[in-house]
Amino acid sequence: PDPIYSRDIGFYLFVLPFLNLVQTSLVLLTLSGTLLLGVFYFRIGLLRFDAKKFVAADPSVQRHLIANAVLLLTAWAWGFYLDRFGLLTRSAGAVFGAGYTDVHVLLVGLWVALGATIALICVLVWVAMTNAPRFAVFGIVGYLVILLVALQVVPGGFQSLIVEPNELALETPYLRHNIALTRAAYGLDNIDVR
């Protein structure tokens, strides 16, 4: 099992790639369906963009588009959950796999992104019930800012300001994990030294 999530290698070789394929397919399917639906409603005149109201649409059309957007965001949120496991196969840090910033900051950022996605789903459902599309725009802008801060700004700043000045001390446990698992992969952990 890996030292972070205690999952065996079979999960990372067989289960995780399949789940990532399903999640990516769902995102692409719901995104294309939502865009095609929006273009269709725009072409027949049931959806209009307005400077005052941002989006002007019949309430039933608006609810239909929001329902598709909720499906898209649900698949997107599942992607943030699966991205946690992808941290173990990254090659961005000092070692191949998860490093100090990944485990202590980026993992928290992925949970924040997942929570923000669920919050945006709640905002969209509320917009569908109250017919107030202006709040959807504010919710989407706030969501994008949260994603940028949680997944890019904070991890990047933490890596450059905290980890890199003291990299050897902070990354040593992850170097040990890397060496131990590499030895196990090549069967070198079973060698009897005489």
Secondary structure in CASP SS format (residue, H / E / C, confidence):
PFRMAT SS
TARGET T0000
AUTHOR 0000-0000-0000
METHOD secondary structure of the structure
MODEL  1
P C 1.00
D C 1.00
P C 1.00
I C 1.00
Y C 1.00
S C 1.00
R C 1.00
D C 1.00
I H 1.00
G H 1.00
F H 1.00
Y H 1.00
L H 1.00
F H 1.00
V H 1.00
L H 1.00
P H 1.00
F H 1.00
L H 1.00
N H 1.00
L H 1.00
V H 1.00
Q H 1.00
T H 1.00
S H 1.00
L H 1.00
V H 1.00
L H 1.00
L H 1.00
T H 1.00
L H 1.00
S H 1.00
G H 1.00
T H 1.00
L H 1.00
L H 1.00
L H 1.00
G H 1.00
V H 1.00
F H 1.00
Y H 1.00
F H 1.00
R H 1.00
I C 1.00
G C 1.00
L C 1.00
L E 1.00
R E 1.00
F E 1.00
D E 1.00
A C 1.00
K C 1.00
K C 1.00
F E 1.00
V E 1.00
A E 1.00
A E 1.00
D C 1.00
P H 1.00
S H 1.00
V H 1.00
Q H 1.00
R H 1.00
H H 1.00
L H 1.00
I H 1.00
A H 1.00
N H 1.00
A H 1.00
V H 1.00
L H 1.00
L H 1.00
L H 1.00
T H 1.00
A H 1.00
W H 1.00
A H 1.00
W H 1.00
G H 1.00
F H 1.00
Y H 1.00
L H 1.00
D H 1.00
R H 1.00
F H 1.00
G H 1.00
L H 1.00
L H 1.00
T H 1.00
R C 1.00
S C 1.00
A C 1.00
G C 1.00
A C 1.00
V C 1.00
F C 1.00
G C 1.00
A C 1.00
G C 1.00
Y H 1.00
T H 1.00
D H 1.00
V H 1.00
H H 1.00
V H 1.00
L H 1.00
L H 1.00
V H 1.00
G H 1.00
L H 1.00
W H 1.00
V H 1.00
A H 1.00
L H 1.00
G H 1.00
A H 1.00
T H 1.00
I H 1.00
A H 1.00
L H 1.00
I H 1.00
C H 1.00
V H 1.00
L H 1.00
V H 1.00
W H 1.00
V H 1.00
A H 1.00
M H 1.00
T H 1.00
N C 1.00
A C 1.00
P H 1.00
R H 1.00
F H 1.00
A H 1.00
V H 1.00
F H 1.00
G H 1.00
I H 1.00
V H 1.00
G H 1.00
Y H 1.00
L H 1.00
V H 1.00
I H 1.00
L H 1.00
L H 1.00
V H 1.00
A H 1.00
L H 1.00
Q H 1.00
V H 1.00
V H 1.00
P H 1.00
G H 1.00
G H 1.00
F H 1.00
Q H 1.00
S H 1.00
L H 1.00
I H 1.00
V H 1.00
E H 1.00
P H 1.00
N H 1.00
E H 1.00
L H 1.00
A H 1.00
L H 1.00
E H 1.00
T H 1.00
P H 1.00
Y H 1.00
L H 1.00
R H 1.00
H H 1.00
N H 1.00
I H 1.00
A H 1.00
L H 1.00
T H 1.00
R H 1.00
A H 1.00
A H 1.00
Y C 1.00
G C 1.00
L H 1.00
D H 1.00
N H 1.00
I C 1.00
D C 1.00
V C 1.00
R C 1.00
END
